[in-house]
């Protein structure tokens, strides 16, 4: 699909003269306000975060790449962080359209899109739905595509009961769930010998609690049940897929290798012992591999 096939309303792009780097809000098609950070100058890298976090989850990448001569941009998905807490629109079509509004409003060209976990699904669906005319490359880190949930066409997937459990725990005690996830599987802190960062745990909790309980609940369905197969097949730019075999959130065998195989220009980078949240726990490794791909 080319970008001319888009039917969703678009926001008017800002000119270079009116752009104010730093932070701001983009108005989505339904009027929702999408918060973003915009730092540095050079080729733009656009970061899409995971559930239920915010643009702040990309601190280590934003600082590194801005200092390497890139323009770095990260937004809070609707219902997350500082963006509008809408009742509806917490699904992949709208997430992709919100990202489109960000790209159009900021007038981005030759952009590199980097998505972690749910953000990887957002990036894939944005490129599949709105085309690649404004994009140069993409990177999927510990990402949810092609599809997470177990079904007839995806027998190796995660049973729906696992996601139902997340939903029940979120409604019962969201604050405790948002402690349990980073304390355990997200950063691999439940592994023997793991070096636990209490600061990362608290940062994860704070980001999650800034968002809407409704968006957090709805997004579980969005990241687990959306099938990105057709999107992956349609993306005609180079895409790096980074995934660890020890990912306890998005199982490696049902994600990374399958996504890379579906991408026309996909390259798979496999890690052995890194956790799902490896952009934060192992930023020096992830940043170096990202840089090698961007400059390759």
N, C-alpha and C positions, 0 to 999 in steps of 0.2 A: 504494500500500500504506500502510495506517495503521500506527502504531507498535504497535498491538495485534496485528498479524499476525506479530510476531516469534516465532520458535520457539527461537532460541538462548537459553541461560541468561543471566540478567542479574545484575549485581552490585547489592547493596543500596545505595541512595543514601545519602550522608552528609547529615546535617542541617547547617544553618548553624552550629549550636553546636559541632559536632565538626570542622568544616572548619578546616584549618590551612594558610593561604596560604604559598606559597613553593615547595617541591618535595615530591614524594611518589611513591607507586606505587599504581597501580590493579591489582587482580587480575582478569585476563581469565577467560573461561569455562573454559579448560583449565588455569588456575592460573598462567599466565605473568604476570610482573610488568612492567607498562608504566609507565615513568618519565614524569613530567610536571612542568612548571613552571606555577605559578599565581600571577600577580602582579596587584596593583591591585584596583580595585573598579568596579562599573558593569555595563553590558551586556557579556556575555562574547563575546570573539572567540577562536575555536579554530583554531589553525594546524596544518596537516598538511604535513610536509616531503617533499622529493624523495629519490630514490635517489642514493647510499647514505648519506644524511646523517643529521641528528638535529635535535632541537628548537633547537639552537644556530644553525642556519641562519637562524632568524627573529630574530636579535638586533636588527636595525635596526627591524623592525616591532614587536617586543615593547616595546622602550623607548619608541618614539614613541607607540603607542596607549595604553600604560599611563599615560603623562604627559598624555594627552588625555581621561582619565576613563573608560577602558574596563578591564574585567577581561580580561587576556590569558592564554591557556592554550596550551601547546604540549607535545606528547608525542613521545617517541622510539618510532617504529614497532618492533614486536617484531623482534628480530635486529639492531636498529640502536642506536647510542649506548649508553645505560645500561639499556635494557630486556633482558628475558630472551632469551638466544640459543637459541630452540627449534629443534629439528630440522625439525618440520613447522609448518604454519600460515602459511607465507610466501607467501600468495596473497590475492587481493582480498576473498574472502568473510570470511576471518579478520581481515584488516586492518579491514574495515568493522565487524565485531563488536567488535573491540578499541576502536574509536572510540566505538561505542555504549556499551560498558562505562564508558569515561571520562565520557561525557556523563551517564549514569545515576548513576554513583558520586558525581560532583560536583554532581548535582542541577541541571544547567544548563537554563535556559529562555530563549527568545528569543535563541538563540545565532546568531552570525554565523560561518560556516565558511569558512576561507580555505585553499586547497590549491595548492601549487606542484608542477608536473611530476607525478611519481607521486602526490604528495599530492592533486593535483586529481582523479585517478582514485579515490583513497580517499574523498574527500569525496562525489563523485558516487555511488559505490556505497553508501556509508553512507546517504545520503538516499534512494536508490532502494530499498534493502533494509529500512531501518528507519523510513522515513517522515520527514515534516517537522514534526511536531507540536511539537518542541522547538527548531526553527530559524526564524530570521527572514529571513536572506539568506545567499547564498553567493558566493564569488569563486573563479574558476579562473584561475591565473596560469601561463602557459607549460605548460599541462596536457596530459596524454596523451589524454583522450577526444576523439572517440568511440572510435577504435581505431587503433593505430599500424601494426601489421603489414600487409603487402600480402597480400591474398587475393582470391578471386573477388568477394566483396561489397565489397571495398575496394581496387580496382585502383591507386589513387594512393598506397597506403601504402608503408612502408619494407620492402624485401625481408627475409625472415627471416635471410638470410646476414649482414646487418649485426648483428643481435642475437646470432647464433651467434659472430660475431667478438668481441663483448664478453665472452661467456661463456668463450671460449677464452683471451682475454687475462687475464681475472680469475683463471682457474685457473693460468695460466703464471706470472704475476707481478702479483698484485693491487696491491702497493705501487706498482709502476710505472704501471699503468693509472690508479690514483688520483692520480698526478701528471699524466699526459698529458691527462686530461679537463679539469681546471680550467685547466691551462696553455694549452690550445687552445680548443675550441669552447664549453665551458660558459659562460664569461664573455666570449667574443668576444675573448680576448687574442691570437688568431691573426689578427685583422683589422689591416690597415695603419693605423698611427697610434694603435692602442689604448694606453690608459694602464694598464699592467700593475701589479697589486697582488700582490706576493709573499706578503703576509700572507693575502689571500683564498685563494690557491693552497694555502698550508700549512694554513689552517683547513679547507678542503675535504678535504684529505688526512687530517688528523687525525680528522675526523668519520667519514670512510669506514672508516678503519682501526680505529676503536673498535667497529665492528659485526662481525657474524659473516660469514665467507666464505660459509657455506651460505645465509644470508639474502640476501647480495648476489647470489649466483648465481641463486637461485630468483626473486628479485624482478624480474630481467630479463624472465622469462616473464610475470610478473604485470603489469608496466607495458606490455609490448609486445603481448601477445596477448589481454588481456581486452577484450571488446567492451562498451562502456558505453552503447550506443544506447538500450536500453530504460530504463536508469536515467535518462538525460537527459530522455527524453520524459515521465517520471513526476514530475519535480520541479516543484512548483507554487508555489515561492517565487521572488522575484527573484534572478537570478544574473548577475553581471558576469563576462565572459570577457575576460581581458587577455592579448594575445599579440603578439609582434613578428614582422614579416616576415623579420627576419634571425636568427630562432631556428635554430641549427645542430643542436640536439638533437631537438626535437619540431617537425617542419616545419609552418609556419603554415598552408598551404593545406589540409592534411589534418587539421587539428585545430581551431584557434580558430573560424573561420567555420562549420565544420560543427557543432561543439558548440553554438554560439550559435543556429543555425537549428533544432536539435532541442529546445532548451529552451523550454517554453511562455512563460516570462518572461525569456528571455535577452537580454542586451545585450552587444555586442561592442565592445571598445576595442582598436584596432589601433595598434601602434607600428611605426616604420619601421626604425630602426637599432639597437635595443636587443638585448642578448643573452638567451639562455635564462635566465641567472642574474640577471635585471634587478632582483629585489627587493634584492639585495646591491650590485650595481654602480651602480644608479640609484635608491636608496632614496627620495630626495627626490621623484622623479617618481611612483613607485609608491605611496608613502604618501599623497601629495596626492590621487591619483586614487581610491585606496581610501576615503579620508575623504569625498570628494565623493559616492561611491556610498553609503556607510553613512549619511550625513546626508540623502541625497536622498529 
